[in-house]
């Protein structure tokens, strides 16, 4: 029998005593002269010496022990931080332990915790053994002294149940790691002259429009615990993504250590849910970096092509966006990072600028500057831009596909098409080069007429397909370049996803393994280490 210190005791534990008191009261009331109940102020504390201290809960001590444990425990996850935050509040209530010990809610949580092995995780990371051991102690009254007395057992159980529950809820609902935090603090930018030693800047590598746990998510889960709706909630939060289920099934039958690690990393990626997931219908473009492939889905057909992506030092960022317009024969406005790294040292070298067809413009006035008048410090000031003129030797090639993003990257062709023949194609400054630019242009347009397509072909230096296009070339033979079109809007916009999956289906729908070209699998597994066997 468990007793609650400084509270009313169980009726069962004291029913005989209460009966005796009632009988005494009746006897006294029947004496005639003095009908008052002289012992009316007696409380249960008068019988405290009859309680076994071993079985007495001191809830104030339990709360202090939980708070102390939460404050001193290492924080490995967002869930751990929220556990500490909750129990640090003076008004924090115990969630699992009460005068009856623990109820069925703890058993329901354990049922889900036993299932984490199905996603390759260790039950130890969710304190399953410790919870079961302390639940047995509490229910069988197997207490000792010191750290194994009733209050310490109750405090351990309360803390471990909450921590395990929040770890489970955060991980299954939003992913066990936060890619926005992990990948955007992965690659340090080169330190600039004059930059303080303590200031570290990182290259942005991840901007997927994904769902993130709100700051008060832990309070929502705690509310589920308090209102006994936790089991239904935990049953609803695991992603129902088809690819996730496929990977989960593979994990159960694949014993290869390397393949299991690849599966675990890609399962975690599928737990990062997008606000606008890849649609199952309509046009959409997926660029998978490890595969070095672009897949353009529309109707029953799939246009696929090789790509070149960013090198290790200039990785292509992972993002979601939409193709909004194209530029045929674009200028290349050299990004400031490339300007600082490759161009500034050639300041004043007219031959270098002429050879690369670079021109310098003042940003404020758009005035073209004489190469000899612009110094390296002027280029570094940010007040000038350097642009490469359009043509076959332009770094963007003959066409670029524009979409909104914070990294100034885009899809484009190239002046070095032989690069598409290489097996390893991570060599760009971050943009994605596409091997079939005209085919992609035709794909993103919504029912284009043949003359629009021919204008694009002719402007890209390709052979026209219509009589009108061939006639145009015959009558303009004297022109070196034919720029019939420049800006081409894409309406409706075509969703674009630049992703990183080392297990992914190819253009025929067959699951393929791809090399971990940026080492992102290793990064994910390192951050999943607290959960792995």
C-alpha positions, 0 to 999 in steps of 0.5 A, spaced: 500 500 500 502 506 498 501 512 502 501 520 500 505 524 505 501 530 508 495 528 504 488 524 506 490 517 506 487 511 502 480 509 505 482 502 505 488 503 509 484 506 515 477 503 514 477 500 521 480 506 525 475 510 522 470 505 524 472 505 531 472 513 531 465 513 529 463 508 534 466 512 540 462 518 537 456 514 538 457 512 545 459 519 547 453 522 544 449 517 548 451 519 555 446 524 556 450 530 559 455 531 554 454 530 547 460 534 544 465 530 540 471 531 544 476 528 539 473 532 533 479 535 531 483 529 530 487 528 523 490 523 519 497 525 521 495 523 528 496 516 526 502 518 522 506 513 526 502 507 523 505 509 516 511 505 513 516 510 511 518 506 506 511 507 502 510 514 503 510 519 497 513 526 499 511 529 492 515 535 494 521 531 494 519 527 488 518 534 484 525 537 487 529 530 485 526 531 478 527 538 477 535 537 479 535 531 474 533 535 469 537 541 470 544 536 471 542 531 465 546 532 458 542 535 453 542 531 446 536 533 443 531 539 442 526 534 446 531 534 452 532 541 452 524 542 453 524 537 458 529 541 462 525 547 460 518 544 463 521 541 470 524 548 471 518 551 472 515 552 479 508 550 477 510 544 473 506 538 475 508 531 475 505 528 469 506 520 470 506 519 478 500 520 483 498 517 489 496 510 485 503 510 482 503 510 475 497 508 471 496 505 464 498 511 460 505 509 462 504 502 459 501 505 453 507 509 452 512 503 453 508 499 447 510 505 442 517 505 445 518 498 444 517 499 437 523 503 435 527 497 433 523 497 427 526 504 425 533 501 427 533 505 433 535 503 440 530 502 446 536 504 451 535 511 447 528 511 450 530 509 457 525 502 456 529 498 461 530 503 466 522 505 466 520 498 466 525 496 472 522 502 476 515 501 474 516 494 477 519 497 483 513 501 484 508 496 483 511 491 487 513 495 493 520 493 492 524 499 495 531 500 498 534 506 501 538 512 498 537 512 491 532 506 491 527 509 496 520 510 493 521 518 492 527 517 488 524 511 484 518 515 483 522 521 480 526 517 476 520 514 473 517 521 472 523 524 468 525 518 464 517 517 462 517 524 460 524 525 456 522 518 452 515 521 450 518 527 448 524 524 444 519 519 441 514 525 439 519 530 436 523 525 432 517 521 429 513 528 428 519 532 425 525 528 425 530 526 430 535 531 427 534 539 425 537 539 418 536 547 418 541 547 424 545 541 422 547 543 415 547 551 415 553 550 420 557 545 417 561 549 412 565 555 414 566 560 409 573 563 408 575 568 413 575 575 410 581 580 411 579 584 417 574 579 420 574 578 427 577 571 429 571 570 434 566 571 428 565 564 424 560 565 418 557 559 415 555 557 408 548 556 407 546 549 404 539 547 406 533 551 405 527 546 404 520 549 406 519 544 411 515 543 417 518 545 424 516 544 431 513 550 434 516 553 440 510 550 444 510 543 441 512 540 448 506 543 451 502 540 446 504 533 448 504 534 455 497 536 454 496 529 451 499 526 457 495 529 462 488 528 458 490 521 457 490 522 449 497 520 448 496 513 445 492 516 439 496 521 438 503 517 438 499 512 433 498 518 428 505 522 428 509 517 424 509 519 417 505 515 412 510 516 406 510 511 401 518 511 400 519 511 408 515 505 409 519 502 403 525 503 407 522 501 413 521 494 410 528 494 407 531 495 414 528 489 417 531 484 411 537 487 410 543 485 414 549 489 411 552 494 415 553 499 410 546 498 407 543 499 413 546 505 415 544 508 408 537 506 409 537 509 416 540 516 413 534 516 408 529 514 413 531 520 417 530 525 410 523 522 409 521 524 416 523 532 414 516 533 412 515 539 407 509 544 407 509 543 399 511 536 398 512 533 391 506 533 388 504 526 385 500 529 379 502 535 374 509 537 372 515 537 377 522 537 377 527 533 382 534 534 382 537 529 386 545 531 387 548 524 389 545 521 383 547 527 378 540 526 375 535 531 374 528 528 373 522 532 370 515 529 371 509 530 367 503 526 365 506 519 364 513 521 361 519 522 365 524 527 362 531 525 365 538 528 364 545 528 367 547 534 371 553 537 374 553 540 381 557 544 386 564 541 388 565 540 395 567 547 397 561 550 393 556 545 395 549 545 391 544 547 396 538 543 398 532 547 397 524 547 394 522 553 389 519 553 383 521 555 376 518 562 374 522 564 368 528 563 363 533 567 360 536 565 353 543 568 352 543 571 358 549 575 361 552 572 367 553 576 373 559 574 377 557 572 384 561 576 389 564 570 392 567 568 385 569 575 384 573 575 390 576 569 389 578 569 382 577 575 379 579 581 383 587 579 383 586 580 375 584 587 376 586 592 371 588 586 366 585 588 360 587 582 356 584 578 362 577 581 362 577 581 354 579 574 354 573 572 358 568 577 355 568 580 362 565 588 363 565 592 369 559 596 371 557 601 377 551 598 380 548 605 382 548 608 375 549 602 371 555 605 367 560 601 364 567 602 367 574 602 363 577 596 366 584 600 367 580 605 372 577 599 376 582 597 382 581 591 386 579 594 392 574 598 388 571 591 386 571 588 393 567 594 395 561 591 392 559 598 388 561 594 382 558 588 378 562 584 373 558 581 368 560 576 362 557 577 356 552 572 352 554 567 347 557 560 347 563 561 351 558 564 357 559 560 363 551 559 363 551 557 356 545 559 352 539 558 357 538 559 364 532 557 368 531 562 374 527 560 381 527 564 387 532 562 392 537 565 397 543 562 394 543 565 387 543 559 384 539 556 378 539 551 373 543 553 366 547 550 361 554 550 360 560 552 356 563 546 357 558 540 355 564 535 355 563 535 363 557 531 363 561 525 360 564 524 367 562 519 372 563 524 378 560 531 376 561 535 383 565 541 380 561 547 379 560 553 384 554 551 386 549 552 380 546 546 377 548 545 370 543 541 365 545 536 359 539 537 355 537 545 356 532 545 350 528 539 352 527 542 359 525 549 356 520 545 352 518 541 358 516 547 363 512 551 358 505 550 358 502 548 351 507 552 347 506 554 340 511 552 335 514 558 333 515 560 340 519 553 341 523 555 334 525 562 337 528 558 343 532 553 338 534 559 333 536 563 339 540 557 342 544 556 336 540 550 334 536 548 328 529 550 327 524 545 326 518 549 322 518 552 315 518 559 318 524 558 322 528 556 316 526 561 312 528 566 318 535 563 317 535 564 310 533 571 310 538 573 316 544 569 314 549 575 315 548 575 322 553 572 327 548 570 332 540 570 332 537 573 339 530 572 337 528 571 344 530 573 351 526 573 357 521 567 357 516 567 363 514 560 365 506 560 367 504 556 371 510 556 375 513 549 375 515 546 382 523 544 383 526 540 389 533 540 389 534 534 394 539 529 397 537 522 397 543 516 396 537 511 396 532 513 390 528 511 384 531 512 377 527 514 371 524 507 371 521 507 378 527 502 380 530 503 387 538 505 386 543 506 391 548 512 389 554 515 392 554 519 398 558 525 394 557 530 400 558 526 406 551 528 408 549 520 410 555 521 415 553 527 418 546 525 419 548 518 422 553 522 427 547 526 429 543 520 430 548 516 434 544 518 441 539 513 438 542 508 435 544 501 438 
